Amino acid sequence: MKVKKIAITAMIASFTTITSHIIFIPAGFAKIFPVQHFANIVTAVLFGPSYALAQAFIVSLIRNMAGTGSVFAFPGSMIGALLAGWLYAKTKRMEFAFLGEVVGTGFLGAVAAYPLAKIFFGQETAIFGLVPAFAVSSIVGAAIGYGLLKVLMKNTAIGGLLHENSSYHRRL
């Protein structure tokens, strides 16, 4: 079962990485990438915080190495993924995974990215640009992921597959 979780997490990470050069919104020195937040909430709900965090780190690393991401991808995506997974694990409710992604990325990730903006770009007012940009991106991406999970759960065949692959072996 662990191999299956790792394989699906790798597929989510590869899909996210492949789309990173196609679907993004330039926002000053940051690249807004809603697909990352979609992947974070899906991985967090299906497999929990550790897989979500690993997926976010792998995608951020590959995007930075390929030149399709920025250094802000690390705090932005990883904090949101971890908080989404943790809140889902504690509450077993997808609404809290959504909230964790939005708060974790939109606020905490943006605040954590502020020192990077100051060091790398010398931007003193960067936090005022990062919070709204990160928040909008995380809301859009997490909403798509939440909606997809809700639709998939209504399909009995796919819902059963999600159930048997979820980190808590129960209906999502």
MOSUL-V489486 format. One record per pair of residues at least 24 apart in sequence whose C-alpha atoms are under 8 Angstrom apart, sorted by the first residue. I is the first residue (numbers start at 1). J is the second residue. D is the distance in whole Angstrom. If there is no record, write none. Layout:
I/J/D + I/J/D
//
This chain:
1/165/8 + 4/165/8 + 5/47/7 + 5/165/7 + 6/51/8 + 9/43/7 + 9/51/7 + 9/52/8 + 9/55/6 + 10/55/7 + 12/39/6 + 12/43/8 + 12/55/8 + 13/39/8 + 13/55/6 + 13/56/7 + 13/58/7 + 13/59/6 + 14/59/8 + 16/59/7 + 17/59/6 + 17/62/7 + 17/63/6 + 20/63/7 + 20/68/6 + 20/69/8 + 21/68/6 + 27/133/7 + 29/70/8 + 30/69/8 + 30/70/6 + 30/72/7 + 30/130/8 + 31/69/6 + 31/70/7 + 32/133/7 + 32/134/7 + 32/137/6 + 33/137/6 + 34/137/5 + 34/138/6 + 34/140/6 + 34/141/4 + 34/142/8 + 35/141/6 + 36/77/7 + 36/141/7 + 37/77/7 + 37/80/8 + 37/81/8 + 37/101/7 + 37/137/7 + 37/138/5 + 37/140/8 + 37/141/5 + 37/142/5 + 37/145/8 + 38/141/4 + 38/142/5 + 38/143/7 + 38/144/6 + 38/145/4 + 38/146/8 + 39/145/7 + 40/77/8 + 40/80/7 + 40/81/5 + 40/84/8 + 40/101/7 + 40/142/8 + 41/81/7 + 41/84/6 + 41/85/7 + 41/97/6 + 41/98/7 + 41/101/7 + 41/142/6 + 41/145/6 + 41/146/7 + 42/145/6 + 42/146/7 + 42/149/7 + 43/85/8 + 44/81/7 + 44/82/8 + 44/84/6 + 44/85/4 + 44/86/8 + 44/88/7 + 44/97/7 + 45/84/8 + 45/85/6 + 45/88/6 + 45/89/8 + 45/94/7 + 45/97/7 + 45/166/7 + 45/167/8 + 45/172/8 + 46/162/7 + 46/165/7 + 46/166/4 + 46/167/6 + 47/165/8 + 47/166/5 + 47/167/5 + 47/168/8 + 48/85/5 + 48/86/7 + 48/88/7 + 48/89/6 + 48/167/6 + 49/81/7 + 49/82/5 + 49/83/7 + 49/84/7 + 49/85/4 + 49/86/5 + 49/89/8 + 50/82/7 + 50/85/8 + 52/78/8 + 52/81/5 + 52/82/6 + 52/85/7 + 53/78/6 + 53/79/8 + 53/81/5 + 53/82/5 + 56/81/7 + 71/116/7 + 72/113/6 + 72/116/7 + 75/105/8 + 75/109/5 + 75/110/7 + 75/112/6 + 75/113/6 + 76/104/8 + 76/105/5 + 76/106/8 + 76/108/8 + 76/109/4 + 76/110/6 + 76/112/8 + 76/113/7 + 76/134/7 + 77/105/6 + 77/109/7 + 78/105/8 + 78/109/8 + 79/104/5 + 79/105/6 + 79/108/7 + 79/109/6 + 80/104/4 + 80/105/4 + 80/106/8 + 80/108/8 + 80/109/7 + 81/105/8 + 92/172/7 + 93/172/8 + 94/146/7 + 94/172/8 + 95/146/8 + 98/142/6 + 98/143/7 + 98/146/7 + 101/138/7 + 101/142/7 + 102/135/6 + 102/138/5 + 102/139/6 + 102/142/7 + 103/135/8 + 105/134/6 + 105/135/7 + 105/138/6 + 106/131/6 + 106/132/7 + 106/133/8 + 106/134/5 + 106/135/4 + 106/136/7 + 106/137/8 + 106/138/6 + 106/139/8 + 107/131/6 + 107/134/7 + 107/135/7 + 109/134/8 + 110/134/6
//
